[in-house]
Amino acid sequence: MNTKIVYILVLSITLFSSTTNQKTESETFIRSFNGNHISKSKMDTFIKKQMDSLNIPGLSIAFVNDDKIVYHNALGVKNMETKETVDSSTMFDAASMSKTVFSFFVMKMVDDNILDLDTPLYTYMEYPDIAYDERYKLITARMVLSHTSGFPNWRYLDNQGNYNPKGKLAIQFEPGTKFQYSGEGYEYLAKVIAYLKGVEKNELQDLIKVAVFQPLAMKNSSFVWNDYIEKHRANGHFKGTLNKGYSSSAKDPNFKASASLQTESKEFSNFVIALMNAKIVSEKNRNELLKIQSRKLATKRSKEQKYGLGIAIEESDYGTNYSHGGDNLSNTALYMFNLEKKVGYVFFTNSENRNKFQMNLLKFLLTN
């Protein structure tokens, strides 16, 4: 065959292949919980409309299908006054979503025989803050992670939500007998693990970095404030104006197992993938995280909530969903995934409007 003709044929095949690949790449879809396939362009449009209508300054969002991130977007502004834009390096406050990551790390400690879920924590380390109440000797890691320790959310908040900086830690019911959401329990457990590992509490960040963040390419995620976060963190907003809320900051930089994680959607999605596919921790202990451990009873305002270890569990028409939200007033976030369908998402905002965005997003995913 003529060399020139062969060259033309090869060039034509190459160009066709390239065009086809580009088309396939541009038309990649996001698979939803119920099997719907949503184009990236349609998702872009939805997100921008929601940010405008809900007055969300900045957003970081990602979707996971199987073991891959199929969509990632970071948009809006970090600060409504300076108009500095959000990009893929912008960090957000995970708030209480920190609890799932810390629980995952705890299960790695269980895998490594550092800790047992059902051994009373006082046998590892005495806790002077609550040693005056003998019932504290019943508290285990399982109780802490499933919010059945008997502790209040925070010692410095009374039952009416009033702030008292001199508030004394108390046990409000027999540990293990019912559900009560508690950040105090997580901080107690963090102190125990730090003691067992022979490090200061803030140094747990270094242990989590090695055990979880590095293997999952979460290179900038941190439970402790640092220079990178100072430079790249989005500012919080409440009702359209700048507001510091309750987030970590240079003035409050320390490790809080319950609330101090700073991250963004792509990095957190790698963690969601690890949860779905039993990476880092054993499948046995991953399943323990996702097993119903406690139940928050229904009230006139809310339905019953099932809880695993650092994660909420809810049945739906399309299977079991696992999720956790974060809310530090001016920074809110949420992730959700379905293990059976192998789909999920995570988003972070620098506003108070997580709930409305979540409700609209889920409706969009299920009806488009």
Secondary structure, DSSP 8 states (H G I E B T S, - for coil): --HHHHHHHHHHHHHHHHHHHHHHHHT-EEE-TTS-EEEHHHHHHHHHHHHHHHT--EEEEEEEETTEEEEEEEEEBS-TTT--B--TT-BEE-GGGHHHHHHHHHHHHHHTTS--TTSBGGGT---TTTTTSGGGGG-BHHHHHTT-SS--S-TTB-TT--B-TT------S-TTSS----HHHHHHHHHHHHHHHTS-GGGHHHHHIIIIITTTT-TT-BSS--HHHHHHB---EETTEE--TT--BTTB-S--TTT--EE-HHHHHHHHHHHHHT-SS-HHHHHHHTS--EEE---SSS--EEE-SS-EEEEETTEEEEEEEEE-SS-EEEEEEETTTTEEEEEEESSS-HHHHHHHHHHHHHH-
